[in-house]
Amino acid sequence: MTTLTTSTTTTTTSNPGQCQNGATWDGTKCVCPDGYYGVHCEMAICQNGGTWVDGLCQCTENFQGFECQFAKEIIEVKDVTVNATVEMKTKVYNRNFTDELEDKSSAAFKDFEKEFKEQMRELYKHMESYQDVVINKLTQGSIVVNYTVLLKVLASVTANETVESISKNLVSSFSNYTACNESCQGNNCPFCFNTTFTNVTNYKVQEVETRLCDSYIPEDFKSYYSPLVTATGVVCITRCDKLSADPYPCVHGTCVVPRSGPQCECSEQSAFWYQDSACSSRVSKVGVAVAVPVAGLVVAIAIFTAFLVRARRQKEEYRDKLTSRLELYCSTEEIWTGSQGFAASNQGATWEATETPNTAYINLERVDTSQKINIQRPSHIVIP
């Protein structure tokens, strides 16, 4: 664990009245208490509401880091509920339909609605999720009531199954209704329901509000969080979470959430250089330290090899020239022909057992006299 310490040796020309956060004036500077620093001791080491305790920052519930500078990637939100509706239909036997009941603004409709709500409240009082009912329409058939049951259920990935189960209970509750007997008589029988007619036509669960997390996240971090519905409830997550709709890429590192937003803190920075914000491309410092001299050695060997090959090739060419000249001057042919347009008679060449002349001559018959020959004038003439 890393322990943070504060410095008490700041220099300034301030005065005792400018020292903050309980700092003391020693005549030349503010001496800061634990957990603060700065010229006037105006800056706290612990951020986002954290407190300095025994050389460490004790962070508030939703923050982490040595200075509490990072928000937690996942923040649990407890007891989040969502609205749900169940569309139902029932029939009231002991009431007669009138035209006034078609008009929701009429006194007859309002009186019926008030009584019906009271009866439903009594009928569904054992259900914690029940909130209210809304009558959508009244039609003939004694009185057929089309109504919506308003529910509030815990948000989870199983909310639809929960509402489906509640829907069945809403119907079965009519079977337990005992205010009226089978002949629709009784001391307290305002509504006599047809239990076989009562049914659920539809149900729906609303989505969790997208800005739900705003109520639980500090102002500077709100824009980085979004709600995620789980099997146990709702959590607020950032892009650092893999379940996010757009996870923040972080290959060789840890995703953190400072005030500037999600970012990747690369791991083992003392051993690697990283080339991108996702810490995906890295270069080993040890590898570079070894590779540079090795690369230099390889280059040196390549250069030396090139010079060696070149020297060998030049040596072979020179040897070929010497060989060709040797063959020329040692030729036993009587006439030497050259590329310059003349022939030399090698009268020293003889067949075996023949006399060898002492002179040789040059035959210029093949010389091209139309070509000019530039001969440099001598700069010094030596007379013996």
N, C-alpha and C positions, 0 to 999 in steps of 0.2 A: 504494500500500500504506500502511496506517495503522500508525504506530509508537506503541507504548504506552510511557509513561514513569512512573517512580515518584517519589513525593514523599518528601523526607527532613526535613520541617519540622513534624512533629507535636509538640504540646505536651502534657505530662503531668506528673504528680507521682510517677511510678513510680521505681523504683530500678534499678541496673545488673542485678540478678539477674532482672528480669522481661523483659528484651529477648530476643527469640527469633530463630531462624533466622540466627544469625551477626551479628545487629545489634550496634552498639556504642553505649555510653552516653557522651554528651558533657557530662554534668553536669546537664542539664535534660530531656533526651528521648532516645529510642532513635533512632539513625540507621540506617535500613533499608538492606540491600544491594539490589542490582538484583533485581527480580522479586517484592518483598515490600512490604507496606504495612500500616498500622494502628498503633495506639498502641504496641503491643509488637512490631510487625513480624510479627504472628502470621498474617497473611493473604497467600496467594500470588496473584499476578495470574493466572498460568496455572492453569487448572482441569483436572480429570480426568487428572492425571498428566503434564500438559505441563510443559516446562522453558523457562526464560527464557534466550534466547541472542541476544546482539547487539541488544537492544531489541525482540525479537519472541518470541512463544510458539511453541515447536516442539512440535506436538501429537503424541500417540501415534497409533497406526495408525487407530483407529476414531473419532477426534474431529476437529473443525474449528472455525473461528472465530478471531477475534483473541485471545480468551482461552481457546480450546479448550473453549468452553462448550456447543457443539452436538455431538451425536452425528451421525455420517454417516447419510444417509438409506438407503444401501445398504451392507451389509457382506457381503463375499464369504466363503463358507465352503468350504474346499477339501476335496476327496476325501471327500465325504459318501457313504456307502454305505447301501443298503437290503437287507433280506432278501427273497429270492425262493424259491419252491418249484416243483418240477416233479414231477407225479405220473406214475409210470411202471409198466410191467408187463413182466416177462420170464419165460422158462421155462428151468429147469435140467434137462437131459436125464439126467445121470449121477447123479442122486439120486432116492431113493424117498421118497414122502410117507408119514408115519406120523401117528397121531392125536396124538402128543405135540407135533407141530409146530403144532397149533391153539392150544396153550396158551402164551402169551408168557412165563409164569413158569416153564415147564419147562426142564430142563437141555438138552434136545434143541433147543429153539427158541433158547436163548441161545448155544449152540455154533454153530448154523447162522448166526445173526445176526453173531457175531464174525467168522467166516470170510467171510461175504458183504461185510461192511464193509471188510475188508482187501482183498478182490478189487476192490471198487469204487474204493477209494483208489488202487490201482495202475492201474486202467482209466482213471480221470479225472484222473490226476496232471498232465496237460498243461494243465488248465483252471484258471486263476487264481481264478475265481469259485467253484469247488467247495469245499464245506465238509464235508459228511457225507451219509450216507443213513440213513433210518429205515424199517425194515420195518413195514408196516401189517398185512399178512396173508399167510399161506401157505396155498395150496389144492392140491388134487390135480391131476394132469396132468403126471406126473413130479413136479416141484414148481413151481408157478406162484407167482412172487414179486410182490406188489403193494408198491411202495416209493415213498418220497418223497426226492428229491434236494434238499438244502439248498444254496442259493447265496447269495452276497453280491455285489451289483453296484453300480456307481456310480449314484447318484441323478441322473436327468435325465428330460426329457420323452420320451426314446426308450428308457427302461428296459424297457418291455414288448417292444419290437422286439429289444432285446439278449437278453432271456430267451428269446424265441422262437427266435432264432438258436442260443443255447446248447442249447436243447432238441433241435434237429436234430443237434448235435454229440454230445449224450449218446447218441443212438440210433446214429449212425454209428460211435461208438467201439467198439461190439460187433463191427463188421465187421473192425476192426483187431486183434481179440483173437486171439493166436496161441498161447496156452498149450496149446490142444487142437486136434487135427486134426479132419477131418470125421467120423471114427468115434469121436470123443470119447476119444481116446487121447493120451498124452503123459507126459513125465517130471514135468511140473508142471501137472496138469490137475484142480484141485479142483472147478471148475465148468465144465460144458460148456453154453453158452448157445445157444438157438435164436434166431439173429439176425433171422429173418423174423418171429418172434412179438413181438420186443421193440418197444415203441411208447410214445409219450407220450399220456397221457389228459387231462392238464390242466396249466396252469401259472398262477402268480399272483405279482404283485409287490406288496409291502407299501407303504403310503403313508409319506412322511417324517413323523417324529414332530413334532407341533405345538409341542412345547417344545424343539425342537432348538437354537434360537438362544440359549437360556438359558446354554449352555456357552460362548458366545463374546461375550456382551454384558455390560457392567458391571451390577451389581445394580440401580442406580437407573433403568436404561433398559430392563430386560428386558421389561416389560409392553407396550412400544411396538413390539416386533418380532415378525414372523411369517415362517416360511420360504416361499420361492417357488422352485419347481423350474423350471429353465431348460434350454435345449438343451445347456449346457456343465456344469451342476451345480446347486448350491443357493446362493441368496443370502438374507440376512435383510433384510427391508424393513420400512419403517414406512408409515404412512398418507400420508406425503409422496410416495410412489411411486405413479404412475398405475396400475400393475399391481396395487395393493393391492385386496383385496376391498371395502374401503370407503375410497376415496381422500379425503384431507383437502382441502376446497375452498380454493383459493388463486388468485384471479383476477389481481389486479394486485399481485403480490408473490412472495416466495420462501418455501417451506415449510421450516421448520427444526425441530430436535428438541432443545429444552433439557430440563432435568430435569423440568419440569412437563408435558412431553408435546408432541406436534406442534402447531405454531402457524404462522400466516402473518405474515411480516414484510413489511408493505406497502412498495412501492417509491415513490420520489419523494415522500416525506412533506413535503419542504419546499415542494412545489408543490400538494399535494392534502390535503384532509381526508377521512378514511375513516370510514364509518358502521357497519361491521360487521367481525367477526373474519376473514371470508374476503376482505377487501379488494375486494369486488365493487362496492360503491357508493361513489363518491368525488365530491368537489366541488372544482373548481379554485379555488385561492385568488386567482389573478389574475382569474378570471371574476367572483368575488364582489366583488373590489375595484372592478371596472369596473361591475358590475351595480347596486350600491347607489346610486351617484350618478345613474346613468341612470334607475333606478326612481323616485328622488326627483324627477327632472326630469319624468318622465312624469306622476307624481301632481300636481305643480304645474301642468302644462299642463292636465290634466283639470279641476282645481279652477277655474283661470282661465276655461276654456271654459264650465264650468257657470255661473259668475257672468255671463259675457258673454251667454250665451243667456237667462238669467233677466232681465238688464237690458233686453235687446232685447224680450223678451216684455212686460215691464212698460211699456216705452215705447209699444209697439203698443196695449196696453190703454188707456193714458192718452189716446193719440191718438184711439182709438175713442170714448171718453167725450166728449172735446171736440167731436168731429164730431157725436155725437148731440145734445149740448146746443145746438150751433150750429144744427142742423136744427130743434130745438124752438123756440128763441127767434126764429128767422128765418122761422117758418112763416107762410104767407100765408092760412092757414085762418082763418075768422072766429071759430070756437070752438076753444079749446085744451082738450084733455081730458088729465087726469093720472091717475096710479095711486092718488092719495090720496082720491078720491071727490068731487072738485069740478071745475068747469069754469071757465075764465077766458075772458072775451070779449075778443077782440083787435079792438077797434074801430078801432085804428090801421091795420088791414089793409083796403085798399080796392081796388076794381077801378080800372082805369085810367079817367081822365076823370070820376071821382066825387069827391065832397067827403069829406075825411078828418075824423072827429070828433076832439076833443081829449081825450076822457076814455075810460077803460076801467073795466069793473066785473067783479066776481067773482060767479059764480052758485053758491050753496051748496045747491042743490036735491038734489044727489046725495050730500051728506055724510051718513054714518051717525051719527045722534045717539045711538045706544045705546052707542057706544064711548067710554071715558073717556080724557081727555087730561090727563096730568100735566104741569103747568107749574111749574117751580122758582121759588119765591118769590125776588125780587131781594134781594140782600144790601146793595146801596147804591142809594139814590135820589138822583138829581141834579136839583135844581130850578134851572132857568135864571133 
